[in-house]
Amino acid sequence: MSYQTERAAIEAYFTAQWGATTPWGRDGQKFEPVFNSVRMAITSGAVMQGSIGRVANRIDHLGLVTFQVFTEGGKGSAAWRSYAETIAGMFFEKTLDDDGVAITTTADAFLRFSPPEMNDNRHPYISADFADPPFQITNVICPFVRYETR
């Protein structure tokens, strides 16, 4: 499994859940924000030994998905809170297969959001909220782990 598969799975899941009513920009692609739009960035982080196996070892790739929510500046937090809550709910304790489909078993997990490997900082959270005229930008962070065996 690769970083490319990781990105594709996350984007496929978000596309299926988010729908087409609110414009959004994919990871690393050109995107011009407009009011009430979202931009996704996927950051891969630490790589940890997940297990020591006789045949294959599990490798845990930690990462973060950051969603920048762009709303109209000067409208207060009411403008962005529903977007932030929706995104956080979409990723709270979700487990995905390598096609980006939500699954209920961790045995077949490819990606796991709210991963126990990240201890107390594992659930989606708002990391920043700031004015950047004409926008108000709010960042929602969704930690994840990608499982790989070697």
N, C-alpha and C positions, 0 to 999 in steps of 0.2 A: 504494500500500500504506500502511496506517495503523498507528498504535499499537494500535488495536483488533484488527486482523488479526494483528499480532505476538503479542498476548496470547492470542488464540484458537488460534493455531498451537502455541504453547508448551504451553498447557493440554491441547490435543488429543494432542500427543505424549506428555506425561507421563501422561495418563489411560490411553493405550494401553499404555504400558510398565509402569506401576506396578501396575495391576490394582485390585481392590477389597478386598484383604485388610487393608490398612493405611489408616486414615482420613487424609484430607488436605484442607486448606483451599485454595481457589483464591485467586488474586491479588485482594486488596482486598475479599473477601467475608467476612461474619461467620463465624467459626470458633472453637469452644471446644475447645482442645487437650485431649487425653486422653493417657495413657501410650501410647507407641509410635505417635505420630501425626506428621504433617508439615504445615507451612504454607508455601505458596509466595508469594513477593513478586517482582514484576518491576519493575526500575528501569531506565528509559531514561536514557541518558547523552549523551555527546558526539555531535555530528553532523559528519561529515567529508566532504570532497570525495573520492570514490573514483576518479573518472576525469573527463577532459574529452573529451566526444564531439562529433561534428559534429551529430548529431541529438538525442541525449539524454545527460545526465550521470548517472553512478552516484553515489548518495549513500549513505554508510555510517553507519548508526545503531548506535552502540555501546551495550551494556547489560549488565545482570547479572540473573540469576535467583538469588534467595536462598531456600534451603530451610532452615527451622527444624525441626530434629528434636527432638521432645519425648519423652524417656524418663524412667523413674522415677529420682528423685534418690537418691544414695547407692549406686547399683548399679555405679559405675565405668564406664570407657570401653567395656567389653565390651557394654554395653547399647545404645550408639549407633553403634559402628564399622561394623557390617554395613549399617545404613541409609545412612550416609555413603558407604561404598564403593559401594553399589548406585546411589545417585544420581549420584556422580561418574562411574561407568562408563556410565550411561545417556546422559550429555551429553558425554563425552570425544570430541572430534573428530567430532561428529555434524553432518550437514547436513540441513535440513528444507525441504520445499516450503511453499507458503502454506497448505496444509491441515494441516500438522503431521506429515506423513509423512516418514520418513527416506529420503533419496535418496543415491545414490553419486556423482553428478556435481556439481561446483561450478558448472557452466554454468547450471543451472536453480535455483540456490540462492536461497532467500528468507531463511533464517536459517542461520547457521553458528556452532556452538559451538566453543570452542578457536580463536578467530579469529586468524589471523596479524597482523591489524591491532593486536592488543593485546600483541605482542611476547612477552616472557618471562612475563607475568602472564596468559596466555591459557587455561590449563587449569583445570578444576574444582579447588577447594581448600577446606579447612576454615579458616574465618576466626575462629571463636570457639567456645568451649566453656565454659559457666558454669552455676552452680547458680541456680535460681529456684524455691525450694520450692513445690510438691512435685516439681518437674521438674528434670531436667538438660537444658539446651538447647544444641544444637550447630548452628552455621550452616555450611551448605555453599554455596559461591558458584560459579556456572557462568556465565562470561563468554560473550557472544555478539555478533554483528554481524548487523544486518538490512540487506539490500540493497534499494535503491529506485532507479528511474531516473526522471528528470524531463526 
